[in-house]
Amino acid sequence: MKGPGVARLLLLIPLAFALSCSVEKPVAPKWETSVAVPLIDKTFTVRELVEDEEDLFFDQDSVLNFSVEKSLDTYYVGERLKISALEKIVSADMGNFRVDSPDTVSVHVTFGEIYPPSQSIPPGQSVVVPAFEFQTDVKAAAPFSAFQYVKLSGGWLELTVVNDLPVPLGSPPQAPLSAKIWGGSPSGEPLLVAEFPEAIPPGSRRNLEVDVSGLLIPGRLYIQITGGSEGSRGQAVPIDPQHGFAVSVYLRDLAVEEAVARIPEQEIRTHASFPIKDTLAVQEAVIKRGAVAVDFENALPLGVRLSYEMPNFQRDGKPLRGEFQLSPRTKRREWIDLAGVRITAQPGSRPGEQELDFDWLFSTLGTGSAMVPLRASDSLHARLKLEEIVLSEITGEVGGIRVGIDPIVRRIDVPDQVDSLEFERVTLELALEHTLEFPARAHIVIEGSRDDGRTAEIALDPTLNPAPPDGPRTDRFIIDQDYPGFKQWISMLPTSVLVRGSVEVGAPGWVGTVSEQDWLRGSVTISAPVAVRIPEQTTRGKVDSLKSKAEDREEALDFVKGVRLVAEVENRLLFGGSVVLKFAHDSSLVYEQPEVTVGPIGIDPARKTNGQIQPARRTIEIALGEAQLNFFRSDPVYSGVEVYFPGTGDQPAELRASDYLRVRAYLETRVLVHERKDGD
């Protein structure tokens, strides 16, 4: 800021005292009296000097101050409300899956096979059957239609014998009824041996359950029955060699580790949780932008329907749900858009301890009549990546949202006569206004620099109080020359100020609400009373002319009994000097060849007592001779004021709005007044 005011203040304070005088035509006197003829009356105030200076003002005590205020930009929280990207790998192994229980398979054994003598007895003839033992040939059951083989981790085999013979089957403990079962081939060790603990009476049936966990069951079974019978116990019974008994096999409740089978629909449930590692604990938040990227890999030979539910994410008051379809043995990426979704999380959790839950249901599609190979280790893989979530609003505990203050440079235009300004008491005020409902910690660096390359900086770390819900709050921080680094900073009188820093929002245990529309702005104000050092100088004011007519002055002076020139100086400036009054009939000769000179008149500095300014006053009286009187009788009369200041040296002088320098000069005459008669 450069303006004419300070230059005038420093160079022209002792100048520019214009002349103003007026003489009213004398009224005919009736007695001897005093008459004053004004020559000079000029008051020049300090306020007039600085009224056009942008960075100069008068405080409430009317002291001239230098003040520069530079505003920071308004910074919105904006998209600084974030939950960092999270990633989770979810694997859903097929595990022990189910296959449909196969149809019952069975074999039939005739009486003739286990008791050969019956083959020679006519059908229907009754005979006594003695006790006997038997062993059937190995019989092949019909193939299972549900699988080619299954490797079981669990399940049961139900063995059922229906006895249509006239004699009991089984003679424990010597010859109990037992079944040997081979899988795939009748050679080698049997797959299992099942033994009935009791005899099976004629015309009845018995079931036996066998645990088949750990067995590999082929698609076809081979069965051999051994045992004995007590016969008819001496009673004649009707014989038919084609009658016999049936042995059936049924598999149920199979938990399968591996199979080539017809696979029915399966359901696999899994849960994933994402820990929020950011320094915030969400009670409720609204997502402005974000998504979950899901990379699926279906290693199963089955189509899969994936249903998900995200209980912490709600849309229209309901948990976020969705469904995807995957073909067998494929990879696929899906996106779950979270824009507009509201997050609700468990209250009471501290920052860094919260988790966001994802629940998944993998439903495999059935194969129908087709058989496919499947293993328990076959799996579904889902790589869940929670992209960075930007929130528009959050309620909860915030521990580390950082609002950066971009570096901002403000130019300080100091007055031209900068060397004549001295700061006595300097303060810097940092004002930060915000709408954040959280405490905050600011780190502000204020760097000053001059055009010659010199720099200095000061750092402030103020704590901001939370704003009320209904409006912004302003926190002010004032530092003075006792603050570390400030004296060096201000003594450099920077011409440019750079402000940078950041504000970290939140405090442990403090719960509040913050939105993207919350803002922070501020200003830096440097202010100081101004003291002026005046150099030694002589300056000349504007030449002015008397406004009274010569004939009026001559008439007044014709009746004088004595004339003297009176000069009065009143000074409220805290520095002194001297004044010389000069008069001439030619305006160009006022200062160079004056015809009348008055002075020099000494100017004492005003005194400051208990904060009050006491002006200094000086009056001189000079008797005028006939030649000088004749000078003032004729027109024109021009006047000038020449002011000399010896300078204030190293002692600066304070300026106030009420300070002024006034110079008055007039001719004081003693006039003999009498009535006019006969036109005199």
C-alpha positions as CSV (number, residue, x, y, z in Angstrom):
1,M,0.0,0.0,0.0
2,K,1.5,3.3,-1.1
3,G,-0.2,6.6,-0.8
4,P,0.5,10.3,-0.6
5,G,-0.6,10.5,3.1
6,V,2.5,9.1,4.8
7,A,4.8,11.0,2.4
8,R,2.9,14.2,3.3
9,L,3.1,13.2,7.0
10,L,6.8,12.8,6.9
11,L,7.8,15.6,4.5
12,L,5.0,18.1,4.6
13,I,3.8,18.3,8.2
14,P,5.6,21.6,8.6
15,L,4.3,22.7,5.2
16,A,1.1,23.7,3.5
17,F,-0.2,26.2,6.0
18,A,-2.5,28.2,3.7
19,L,-3.3,31.8,4.4
20,S,-6.8,32.9,5.1
21,C,-7.8,36.4,6.2
22,S,-10.8,38.5,6.0
23,V,-11.5,42.0,7.1
24,E,-14.9,43.4,7.5
25,K,-15.3,47.1,6.7
26,P,-14.9,48.9,10.0
27,V,-17.9,50.4,11.6
28,A,-17.5,54.0,12.5
29,P,-16.1,53.9,16.0
30,K,-17.2,55.9,18.9
31,W,-14.2,55.3,21.1
32,E,-10.7,53.9,21.1
33,T,-10.6,50.1,20.8
34,S,-8.5,47.2,19.5
35,V,-9.0,45.8,16.0
36,A,-7.4,42.6,14.7
37,V,-6.7,42.2,11.0
38,P,-6.2,38.4,10.3
39,L,-3.2,37.4,8.2
40,I,-2.8,33.6,8.7
41,D,-5.0,30.9,10.3
42,K,-4.3,27.4,9.3
43,T,-4.9,24.1,11.1
44,F,-3.5,20.9,9.6
45,T,-4.5,17.6,11.4
46,V,-2.8,14.2,11.4
47,R,-6.2,12.6,10.5
48,E,-6.1,14.4,7.2
49,L,-2.7,13.0,6.5
50,V,-3.6,9.4,6.7
51,E,-7.2,9.2,5.6
52,D,-6.3,7.7,2.3
53,E,-3.8,5.1,3.7
54,E,-5.4,1.6,3.6
55,D,-3.2,0.1,6.4
56,L,-3.2,3.1,8.7
57,F,-6.0,3.7,11.2
58,F,-6.8,5.3,14.5
59,D,-7.6,3.0,17.4
60,Q,-10.2,3.7,20.1
61,D,-7.6,5.9,21.9
62,S,-7.1,7.9,18.7
63,V,-3.5,6.5,18.4
64,L,-2.3,6.0,14.8
65,N,-1.9,2.3,14.1
66,F,-0.5,0.2,11.3
67,S,-2.6,-2.9,10.7
68,V,-2.6,-5.5,8.0
69,E,-5.2,-8.2,7.9
70,K,-4.9,-11.1,5.5
71,S,-7.7,-13.6,5.1
72,L,-7.2,-17.4,4.5
73,D,-9.4,-19.2,2.1
74,T,-12.4,-21.1,3.3
75,Y,-11.6,-24.8,3.5
76,Y,-14.4,-27.3,3.5
77,V,-14.1,-30.7,5.1
78,G,-15.3,-32.0,1.7
79,E,-14.1,-35.4,0.9
80,R,-11.7,-35.7,3.8
81,L,-14.2,-37.9,5.6
82,K,-13.0,-41.3,4.6
83,I,-12.7,-45.0,5.5
84,S,-9.6,-46.4,4.0
85,A,-9.6,-49.2,1.5
86,L,-10.0,-52.6,3.1
87,E,-9.4,-56.0,1.6
88,K,-10.5,-59.5,2.6
89,I,-10.2,-63.0,1.1
90,V,-13.1,-65.2,1.7
91,S,-12.9,-68.9,0.8
92,A,-15.9,-71.2,1.0
93,D,-14.7,-74.8,0.7
94,M,-17.3,-77.2,-0.5
95,G,-16.6,-79.3,2.5
96,N,-18.6,-82.4,3.2
97,F,-21.4,-82.1,0.7
98,R,-24.5,-84.0,0.2
99,V,-25.6,-86.4,-2.5
100,D,-29.1,-87.7,-3.0
101,S,-29.7,-90.9,-1.1
102,P,-29.6,-93.6,-3.8
103,D,-32.4,-96.0,-4.5
104,T,-32.5,-99.2,-2.5
105,V,-30.7,-102.1,-4.1
106,S,-31.4,-105.7,-3.1
107,V,-30.6,-109.3,-3.8
108,H,-33.0,-112.4,-3.5
109,V,-32.0,-115.8,-2.1
110,T,-34.2,-118.9,-2.6
111,F,-34.8,-121.8,-0.2
112,G,-33.2,-124.1,-2.7
113,E,-30.0,-122.1,-2.6
114,I,-29.5,-122.3,1.2
115,Y,-31.2,-125.8,1.7
116,P,-30.5,-127.9,-1.4
117,P,-32.7,-130.9,-0.3
118,S,-35.7,-128.7,-0.7
119,Q,-35.2,-128.8,-4.5
120,S,-36.4,-132.5,-4.6
121,I,-39.5,-131.8,-2.5
122,P,-42.6,-131.2,-4.5
123,P,-43.9,-127.6,-3.9
124,G,-46.5,-127.5,-1.2
125,Q,-45.5,-130.8,0.5
126,S,-44.9,-130.5,4.3
127,V,-41.8,-131.9,5.8
128,V,-39.7,-131.5,8.9
129,V,-36.7,-129.3,8.1
130,P,-33.6,-130.1,10.3
131,A,-31.2,-127.4,11.4
132,F,-28.6,-126.4,8.8
133,E,-26.0,-123.8,7.9
134,F,-25.5,-122.1,4.5
135,Q,-23.4,-119.7,2.5
136,T,-24.8,-118.1,-0.7
137,D,-23.0,-117.3,-3.8
138,V,-21.9,-113.7,-4.2
139,K,-24.8,-111.8,-5.7
140,A,-24.5,-108.5,-7.6
141,A,-27.0,-105.8,-6.6
142,A,-28.4,-103.4,-9.2
143,P,-26.2,-100.3,-9.7
144,F,-26.9,-97.1,-7.7
145,S,-28.5,-94.5,-10.0
146,A,-27.4,-91.5,-7.8
147,F,-23.6,-91.9,-8.1
148,Q,-20.7,-93.7,-9.6
149,Y,-18.9,-93.6,-6.3
150,V,-18.9,-91.7,-3.0
151,K,-16.2,-91.3,-0.5
152,L,-17.9,-90.8,2.8
153,S,-17.0,-88.8,5.9
154,G,-20.3,-89.9,7.4
155,G,-23.5,-91.8,6.7
156,W,-25.4,-95.0,7.4
157,L,-26.1,-98.2,5.6
158,E,-29.5,-99.8,6.4
159,L,-29.4,-103.6,5.8
160,T,-32.9,-105.1,5.7
161,V,-33.8,-108.9,5.5
162,V,-37.3,-110.0,4.7
163,N,-37.7,-113.7,5.6
164,D,-40.5,-115.4,3.5
165,L,-39.2,-118.9,4.5
166,P,-41.0,-121.4,6.9
167,V,-37.9,-121.6,9.0
168,P,-36.0,-118.9,10.9
169,L,-32.7,-117.3,9.5
170,G,-29.7,-117.1,11.7
171,S,-28.7,-119.4,14.5
172,P,-26.6,-117.2,16.9
173,P,-24.2,-117.5,18.4
174,Q,-22.8,-120.4,16.4
175,A,-24.1,-119.4,12.9
176,P,-25.7,-115.9,13.0
177,L,-27.0,-114.4,9.9
178,S,-24.4,-112.1,8.3
179,A,-23.9,-110.2,5.1
180,K,-20.6,-109.6,3.4
181,I,-20.6,-106.6,1.1
182,W,-18.0,-105.9,-1.6
183,G,-17.9,-102.7,-3.6
184,G,-17.1,-102.7,-7.3
185,S,-15.8,-106.3,-7.4
186,P,-16.4,-109.4,-5.3
187,S,-12.8,-110.1,-4.9
188,G,-10.5,-109.2,-2.0
189,E,-11.6,-108.2,1.4
190,P,-15.3,-107.2,1.7
191,L,-16.2,-103.6,2.2
192,L,-18.0,-104.4,5.3
193,V,-19.6,-107.4,7.2
194,A,-22.9,-106.9,8.9
195,E,-24.2,-109.5,11.4
196,F,-27.7,-109.7,12.8
197,P,-27.5,-110.4,16.6
198,E,-30.8,-112.4,16.6
199,A,-32.6,-114.9,14.4
200,I,-35.1,-113.7,12.0
201,P,-38.4,-115.6,12.5
202,P,-40.4,-117.0,9.5
203,G,-42.5,-114.3,7.8
204,S,-40.8,-111.3,9.4
205,R,-38.2,-108.7,8.7
206,R,-35.3,-107.2,10.5
207,N,-33.2,-104.0,10.0
208,L,-29.6,-103.4,10.8
209,E,-27.8,-100.0,10.7
210,V,-24.1,-99.9,9.9
211,D,-21.9,-96.8,10.2
212,V,-20.2,-96.3,6.8
213,S,-18.0,-93.3,7.7
214,G,-14.7,-93.3,6.0
215,L,-15.8,-95.8,3.4
216,L,-15.7,-95.4,-0.4
217,I,-18.9,-96.8,-1.8
218,P,-18.8,-97.7,-5.5
219,G,-21.9,-97.5,-7.7
220,R,-22.5,-101.3,-7.5
221,L,-22.4,-103.6,-4.5
222,Y,-21.9,-107.4,-4.2
223,I,-23.5,-109.3,-1.4
224,Q,-23.0,-112.8,0.1
225,I,-25.1,-114.1,3.0
226,T,-23.9,-116.7,5.5
227,G,-25.4,-118.2,8.6
228,G,-27.6,-121.0,9.9
229,S,-31.1,-122.0,10.8
230,E,-32.7,-124.1,13.5
231,G,-35.0,-125.6,11.0
232,S,-38.7,-126.4,11.7
233,R,-37.9,-127.7,15.2
234,G,-39.6,-131.1,14.5
235,Q,-42.7,-129.6,12.9
236,A,-43.6,-130.4,9.4
237,V,-43.8,-127.2,7.3
238,P,-44.8,-126.7,3.7
239,I,-41.9,-126.4,1.4
240,D,-41.5,-124.3,-1.8
241,P,-37.9,-124.2,-3.1
242,Q,-38.6,-120.9,-4.9
243,H,-39.5,-119.1,-1.8
244,G,-36.7,-117.4,0.0
245,F,-35.6,-114.1,1.6
246,A,-34.6,-110.7,0.2
247,V,-31.6,-108.6,1.4
248,S,-31.8,-104.9,0.6
249,V,-29.3,-102.1,1.1
250,Y,-30.1,-98.4,1.6
251,L,-27.6,-95.5,2.1
252,R,-28.8,-92.4,4.0
253,D,-27.5,-89.2,5.6
254,L,-24.4,-89.3,3.5
255,A,-21.7,-86.7,4.2
256,V,-19.5,-86.9,1.1
257,E,-15.9,-86.0,0.8
258,E,-15.6,-86.9,-2.8
259,A,-17.9,-88.3,-5.5
260,V,-18.9,-88.7,-9.0
261,A,-22.6,-88.2,-8.5
262,R,-25.7,-86.3,-9.1
263,I,-25.3,-83.3,-6.8
264,P,-28.3,-81.7,-5.3
265,E,-28.4,-78.0,-4.3
266,Q,-26.1,-77.2,-1.4
267,E,-25.9,-74.2,0.9
268,I,-22.6,-72.8,2.2
269,R,-22.8,-70.0,4.7
270,T,-19.7,-67.8,5.5
271,H,-19.0,-64.6,7.3
272,A,-16.4,-61.9,6.7
273,S,-15.6,-58.8,8.7
274,F,-13.6,-55.8,7.8
275,P,-11.8,-54.0,10.7
276,I,-11.9,-50.2,10.3
277,K,-8.3,-49.3,10.9
278,D,-8.9,-45.5,10.6
279,T,-8.9,-43.4,13.7
280,L,-12.6,-43.1,13.9
281,A,-15.5,-45.0,15.5
282,V,-18.7,-44.7,13.4
283,Q,-22.1,-44.6,15.0
284,E,-23.8,-43.5,11.8
285,A,-22.5,-42.2,8.5
286,V,-23.8,-41.5,5.0
287,I,-21.6,-42.7,2.1
288,K,-21.1,-40.2,-0.7
289,R,-19.0,-42.4,-2.8
290,G,-17.7,-45.9,-2.5
291,A,-18.1,-49.5,-3.6
292,V,-17.2,-53.1,-2.8
293,A,-15.3,-54.9,-5.5
294,V,-15.9,-58.6,-5.4
295,D,-13.7,-60.9,-7.4
296,F,-15.2,-64.4,-7.5
297,E,-13.6,-67.6,-8.5
298,N,-15.9,-70.6,-8.7
299,A,-13.7,-73.7,-8.8
300,L,-16.7,-76.0,-8.5
301,P,-18.2,-77.9,-11.4
302,L,-21.5,-76.5,-10.3
303,G,-23.3,-73.3,-11.0
304,V,-23.5,-71.1,-7.9
305,R,-26.0,-68.5,-6.7
306,L,-24.4,-66.1,-4.2
307,S,-26.5,-64.1,-1.9
308,Y,-25.0,-61.5,0.4
309,E,-26.2,-59.3,3.2
310,M,-24.3,-56.4,4.7
311,P,-25.9,-55.6,8.0
312,N,-23.9,-52.5,8.7
313,F,-24.9,-50.9,5.4
314,Q,-28.5,-49.9,5.0
315,R,-30.5,-48.5,2.2
316,D,-34.0,-47.2,3.0
317,G,-33.7,-48.6,6.5
318,K,-33.0,-52.2,5.4
319,P,-29.7,-54.1,5.3
320,L,-28.0,-54.0,1.9
321,R,-28.7,-57.3,0.1
322,G,-28.0,-58.7,-3.4
323,E,-27.4,-61.8,-5.4
324,F,-25.1,-63.0,-8.2
325,Q,-25.1,-66.0,-10.4
326,L,-21.8,-67.8,-11.3
327,S,-21.4,-70.5,-13.9
328,P,-19.3,-73.6,-13.2
329,R,-15.5,-73.1,-13.0
330,T,-15.5,-69.4,-13.9
331,K,-14.1,-66.1,-12.6
332,R,-16.1,-62.9,-12.4
333,R,-15.9,-59.4,-10.9
334,E,-18.9,-57.7,-9.5
335,W,-19.4,-54.2,-8.0
336,I,-21.6,-53.3,-5.1
337,D,-22.3,-49.6,-5.3
338,L,-22.5,-48.0,-1.9
339,A,-23.4,-44.4,-2.9
340,G,-26.2,-43.1,-0.7
341,V,-25.9,-46.0,1.7
342,R,-26.0,-45.3,5.4
343,I,-23.5,-47.0,7.7
344,T,-24.6,-48.1,11.2
345,A,-22.1,-49.7,13.5
346,Q,-22.0,-51.0,17.0
347,P,-21.8,-48.2,19.5
348,G,-19.2,-48.1,22.1
349,S,-16.3,-49.2,20.0
350,R,-13.2,-47.2,20.0
351,P,-11.4,-45.9,16.9
352,G,-9.5,-48.8,15.2
353,E,-11.7,-51.4,16.9
354,Q,-14.8,-51.5,14.7
355,E,-15.6,-54.1,12.1
356,L,-18.0,-54.0,9.2
357,D,-19.8,-57.3,8.6
358,F,-20.5,-59.2,5.4
359,D,-22.6,-62.4,5.4
360,W,-22.6,-64.7,2.4
361,L,-24.7,-67.6,1.3
362,F,-23.3,-69.7,-1.5
363,S,-26.1,-71.9,-3.0
364,T,-24.8,-74.5,-5.5
365,L,-27.2,-75.4,-8.2
366,G,-28.2,-79.1,-8.6
367,T,-26.9,-81.1,-11.5
368,G,-30.2,-82.9,-12.2
369,S,-29.6,-86.3,-13.7
370,A,-26.0,-85.4,-14.7
371,M,-23.1,-86.8,-12.7
372,V,-20.1,-84.6,-12.0
373,P,-16.9,-85.2,-10.0
374,L,-16.8,-83.2,-6.8
375,R,-14.4,-83.0,-3.9
376,A,-14.8,-81.5,-0.4
377,S,-11.7,-79.4,-1.1
378,D,-13.3,-77.8,-4.1
379,S,-14.1,-74.2,-3.2
380,L,-15.4,-70.8,-4.0
381,H,-13.1,-67.9,-3.5
382,A,-14.2,-64.3,-3.1
383,R,-11.7,-61.4,-2.8
384,L,-13.6,-58.6,-1.3
385,K,-12.1,-55.2,-1.6
386,L,-13.8,-52.3,0.1
387,E,-12.8,-49.4,-2.0
388,E,-12.0,-46.1,-0.2
389,I,-15.3,-44.9,1.1
390,V,-15.9,-41.1,1.0
391,L,-18.5,-40.0,3.6
392,S,-20.8,-37.0,3.3
393,E,-21.5,-37.1,7.0
394,I,-20.4,-39.0,10.1
395,T,-21.6,-39.2,13.6
396,G,-19.2,-40.8,16.0
397,E,-15.8,-40.5,17.5
398,V,-13.3,-38.9,15.2
399,G,-9.6,-39.1,16.0
400,G,-7.7,-37.9,13.0
401,I,-9.4,-36.2,10.2
402,R,-6.9,-33.7,8.8
403,V,-7.9,-30.6,6.9
404,G,-5.0,-29.2,5.0
405,I,-4.5,-25.5,4.6
406,D,-3.0,-24.9,1.2
407,P,-0.1,-22.4,1.2
408,I,-1.5,-19.0,0.6
409,V,0.6,-15.8,-0.1
410,R,-0.5,-12.3,0.7
411,R,1.4,-9.2,-0.2
412,I,1.8,-6.4,2.4
413,D,2.2,-3.0,0.7
414,V,4.1,-0.9,3.3
415,P,4.2,2.9,2.9
416,D,6.9,4.5,0.9
417,Q,8.6,6.0,3.8
418,V,9.1,2.7,5.5
419,D,12.3,3.7,7.2
420,S,10.4,6.3,9.1
421,L,8.0,3.8,10.7
422,E,8.8,2.0,13.9
423,F,6.7,-0.6,15.7
424,E,6.7,-0.2,19.4
425,R,4.1,-2.7,20.5
426,V,3.3,-5.3,17.9
427,T,0.6,-8.1,18.1
428,L,-0.4,-10.8,15.7
429,E,-3.9,-12.2,15.9
430,L,-4.8,-15.5,14.3
431,A,-8.6,-15.9,14.0
432,L,-10.0,-19.3,13.0
433,E,-13.7,-19.6,12.4
434,H,-15.3,-23.0,11.9
435,T,-18.4,-25.2,12.1
436,L,-16.7,-28.3,13.4
437,E,-18.5,-30.0,16.3
438,F,-15.2,-31.5,17.4
439,P,-12.2,-30.1,19.2
440,A,-9.4,-29.6,16.8
441,R,-5.6,-29.0,16.9
442,A,-4.2,-26.6,14.4
443,H,-0.6,-26.3,13.2
444,I,-0.1,-22.9,11.5
445,V,3.1,-21.6,10.1
446,I,3.3,-17.9,9.1
447,E,6.4,-17.2,7.0
448,G,7.4,-13.6,6.3
449,S,9.7,-12.5,3.6
450,R,11.2,-9.4,2.1
451,D,12.0,-8.6,-1.5
452,D,15.7,-8.9,-0.7
453,G,15.3,-12.6,0.1
454,R,15.3,-12.4,3.9
455,T,12.8,-14.7,5.6
456,A,11.6,-15.6,9.0
457,E,8.8,-17.8,10.3
458,I,6.7,-18.4,13.4
459,A,4.7,-21.5,14.2
460,L,1.4,-21.6,16.2
461,D,-0.2,-24.8,17.5
462,P,-3.6,-23.6,18.9
463,T,-6.4,-25.8,20.1
464,L,-9.8,-25.1,18.7
465,N,-13.0,-25.6,20.8
466,P,-15.9,-27.4,19.2
467,A,-18.5,-25.2,17.4
468,P,-22.1,-25.3,18.6
469,P,-24.6,-27.2,16.5
470,D,-26.5,-24.0,15.5
471,G,-23.6,-21.9,14.2
472,P,-19.9,-21.3,13.7
473,R,-17.4,-20.5,16.4
474,T,-14.4,-18.2,16.2
475,D,-11.3,-18.8,18.2
476,R,-8.7,-16.0,18.5
477,F,-5.1,-16.4,19.4
478,I,-3.0,-13.3,20.0
479,I,0.8,-13.4,20.3
480,D,3.2,-10.6,21.0
481,Q,6.9,-10.0,20.9
482,D,7.4,-12.4,23.8
483,Y,6.3,-15.3,21.6
484,P,9.3,-17.4,20.3
485,G,10.5,-16.1,17.0
486,F,8.0,-13.3,16.7
487,K,10.3,-10.4,17.5
488,Q,12.7,-11.5,14.8
489,W,9.8,-12.0,12.4
490,I,8.2,-8.5,12.9
491,S,11.5,-6.6,13.1
492,M,12.1,-7.7,9.5
493,L,8.9,-5.9,8.5
494,P,7.9,-8.5,5.9
495,T,6.5,-7.4,2.6
496,S,5.0,-10.8,1.9
497,V,3.3,-13.3,4.2
498,L,2.8,-17.0,3.4
499,V,0.5,-19.0,5.6
500,R,0.4,-22.8,5.5
501,G,-0.5,-25.7,7.9
502,S,-3.3,-28.1,8.8
503,V,-6.0,-28.8,11.3
504,E,-6.6,-32.2,12.8
505,V,-10.1,-32.7,13.9
506,G,-11.3,-34.8,16.8
507,A,-10.3,-35.9,20.3
508,P,-10.4,-39.3,22.1
509,G,-13.9,-39.9,23.6
510,W,-15.5,-37.0,21.9
511,V,-18.6,-37.9,19.9
512,G,-20.1,-35.4,17.4
513,T,-21.3,-35.0,13.9
514,V,-19.2,-33.6,11.0
515,S,-20.3,-33.3,7.4
516,E,-18.6,-32.4,4.1
517,Q,-20.2,-29.0,4.3
518,D,-18.4,-28.1,7.5
519,W,-15.8,-25.4,6.9
520,L,-12.8,-23.6,8.4
521,R,-11.5,-20.2,7.5
522,G,-9.4,-17.6,9.2
523,S,-7.4,-14.5,9.1
524,V,-4.0,-13.2,10.2
525,T,-3.9,-9.7,11.5
526,I,-0.7,-7.8,12.3
527,S,-1.2,-4.5,14.2
528,A,0.9,-2.0,16.0
529,P,0.9,1.7,17.1
530,V,3.0,3.7,14.7
531,A,5.8,5.9,15.8
532,V,7.4,8.3,13.3
533,R,11.0,9.4,13.1
534,I,11.2,12.8,11.4
535,P,14.4,13.7,9.7
536,E,15.9,17.3,9.8
537,Q,14.2,19.4,7.2
538,T,13.0,22.8,6.1
539,T,9.8,23.0,4.1
540,R,7.7,25.7,2.7
541,G,4.0,26.0,2.6
542,K,1.8,27.1,-0.2
543,V,1.9,30.9,-1.0
544,D,-1.5,32.5,-0.3
545,S,-2.9,36.0,-0.5
546,L,-4.8,38.2,1.9
547,K,-8.5,38.4,1.1
548,S,-9.2,41.8,2.5
549,K,-9.2,44.9,0.3
550,A,-6.3,47.4,0.6
551,E,-8.7,50.4,0.9
552,D,-10.3,48.7,4.0
553,R,-7.0,48.0,5.5
554,E,-5.8,51.5,4.7
555,E,-8.9,53.1,6.2
556,A,-8.4,51.0,9.4
557,L,-4.8,51.8,9.6
558,D,-5.3,55.5,9.1
559,F,-6.7,55.8,12.6
560,V,-4.3,53.6,14.4
561,K,-2.5,54.7,17.5
562,G,-0.2,51.7,17.3
563,V,0.1,48.5,15.2
564,R,1.8,45.2,16.1
565,L,1.9,41.8,14.5
566,V,0.9,39.0,16.7
567,A,1.9,35.4,15.8
568,E,0.5,32.4,17.7
569,V,1.6,28.7,17.3
570,E,-0.2,25.8,18.9
571,N,1.5,22.4,18.6
572,R,0.0,19.0,19.6
573,L,2.7,17.1,17.8
574,L,5.2,15.3,20.1
575,F,8.1,17.0,18.3
576,G,9.1,20.6,17.9
577,G,10.8,23.1,15.4
578,S,10.4,26.7,14.3
579,V,8.2,28.7,12.0
580,V,9.0,31.8,9.9
581,L,6.3,33.9,8.3
582,K,7.1,35.7,5.1
583,F,5.2,38.4,3.2
584,A,5.7,40.1,-0.3
585,H,3.7,41.9,-2.9
586,D,4.9,39.5,-5.6
587,S,3.9,35.9,-5.0
588,S,7.1,34.6,-6.6
589,L,9.3,36.6,-4.2
590,V,7.6,35.4,-0.9
591,Y,10.3,33.0,0.0
592,E,13.2,34.3,-2.0
593,Q,13.0,38.1,-1.4
594,P,10.4,38.7,1.3
595,E,9.5,42.3,2.1
596,V,8.4,41.5,5.7
597,T,9.8,38.6,7.7
598,V,8.5,37.4,11.1
599,G,10.4,34.8,13.0
600,P,11.8,32.3,13.4
601,I,9.3,31.4,16.1
602,G,10.3,28.4,18.2
603,I,7.9,25.5,18.4
604,D,8.1,23.4,21.5
605,P,6.9,19.7,21.4
606,A,3.7,18.8,23.1
607,R,3.9,17.0,26.3
608,K,2.4,13.6,27.2
609,T,1.3,13.4,30.8
610,N,-0.6,10.3,32.1
611,G,-1.5,9.4,28.6
612,Q,-2.9,12.9,27.9
613,I,-1.4,15.3,25.3
614,Q,-0.8,18.8,26.6
615,P,-0.2,21.1,23.5
616,A,2.6,23.6,23.5
617,R,1.7,27.2,22.8
618,R,3.9,30.2,21.7
619,T,2.9,33.8,21.1
620,I,5.1,36.6,19.8
621,E,4.3,40.3,19.3
622,I,6.3,42.6,17.0
623,A,5.7,46.3,16.7
624,L,5.5,47.5,13.2
625,G,7.2,50.6,11.9
626,E,5.8,53.1,9.2
627,A,7.5,51.2,6.4
628,Q,5.9,47.9,7.4
629,L,2.5,49.6,7.8
630,N,2.8,51.0,4.4
631,F,3.5,47.4,3.1
632,F,0.2,46.1,4.5
633,R,-1.8,49.2,3.2
634,S,-1.3,48.3,-0.5
635,D,-2.4,45.3,-2.6
636,P,-1.6,42.6,-3.3
637,V,-0.2,41.0,-0.1
638,Y,1.1,37.4,-0.3
639,S,2.1,35.2,2.6
640,G,4.1,32.0,3.1
641,V,5.0,29.8,6.0
642,E,8.4,28.2,6.3
643,V,8.8,25.5,8.9
644,Y,12.0,24.0,10.2
645,F,12.2,20.7,12.1
646,P,15.5,19.6,13.5
647,G,14.3,15.9,13.4
648,T,13.4,13.5,16.1
649,G,16.7,11.5,15.9
650,D,16.3,8.0,17.3
651,Q,13.3,8.9,19.4
652,P,10.1,8.1,17.5
653,A,7.1,10.3,18.0
654,E,3.6,8.8,18.4
655,L,0.8,10.3,16.3
656,R,-2.8,10.6,17.3
657,A,-5.9,11.6,15.3
658,S,-6.3,14.7,17.3
659,D,-2.8,15.9,16.7
660,Y,-2.3,19.1,14.8
661,L,-0.1,22.2,14.2
662,R,-1.9,25.5,14.1
663,V,-0.4,28.8,13.0
664,R,-2.2,32.1,13.4
665,A,-1.0,35.6,12.6
666,Y,-2.8,38.9,12.7
667,L,-2.3,42.7,12.9
668,E,-3.5,44.1,16.2
669,T,-4.2,47.9,16.1
670,R,-5.4,50.5,18.6
671,V,-8.0,52.5,16.7
672,L,-9.3,56.0,17.6
673,V,-13.1,55.8,16.8
674,H,-15.3,58.8,16.4
675,E,-18.5,59.7,14.6
676,R,-18.4,60.7,11.0
677,K,-19.5,64.3,10.3
678,D,-20.0,66.2,7.1
679,G,-19.0,63.1,5.2
680,D,-15.7,62.6,7.0
